[in-house]
Amino acid sequence: MADAKKTEADAVVAAPKKNKTKWILIAVIALLALGGGGAAAFFMLKKPPAEGAEAAAAKKKAEPAAPPVFYKFDKPFTVKLATEQQDAYLQAEVQLKLLDATGTDLVKQNEPELKHKITLTLMGRKASMLATSEGVQKLANELRDTINKVVSPTAAGKEKAAEKTAEKKAEAPAAGEAPKPPEKPEPAELADPSAVVQSVLFSSFIIQ
């Protein structure tokens, strides 16, 4: 009878120890799970930005560049060139490469004045000045600057500043000599990045 009571007492004492050990194991597993989950969450949260940056870079690289915008005058320009030994006529189809689509409206609004200035510029050339590709390109650059003075005040202002600088650099006349008129600066090969007209292109260029 005493042995039976002792066995029951041992069972009662052993049961709490077993339950206590079980809870300790559960707590340890939970802490490990939380620690692992936190680490996993840390890496998961840290990884997407890197992937996002790479994806953005790949997307930007894959995106095609904006197509160029061109404007073509409705009729070719036909002018009599400056007289040399004999009369010569120029017929040229002129197109403009614009900075963006908004330039189209600016060109249309100022088209009568632009046609007038283009015609005068062409008439001031001699056939011998247009006999080489360099001469034709120089004319195209001058037309570009002339047009931008009308439709792109910002670029025109920068060009005027460059002209003033060139005037200051002109040599002072010697004593008794008449002052020399300042030389007109050569047109730049590239337009100002903010200019409406980036370049002037000739679809056809015929001298007769």
Secondary structure, DSSP 8 states (H G I E B T S, - for coil): -HHHHHHHHHHHHHHHHHHHHHHHHHHHHHHHHHHHHHHHHHHHHHHHHHHHHHHHHHHHHHS-----EEEE-SS-EEEE-B-SSS--EEEEEEEEEESSTHHHHHHHHTHHHHHHHHHHHHHT-BGGGGSSHHHHHHHHHHHHHHHHHHH-HHHHHHHHHHHHHHHHHS----TTS-----------SS--TT-SEEEEEEEEEEE-
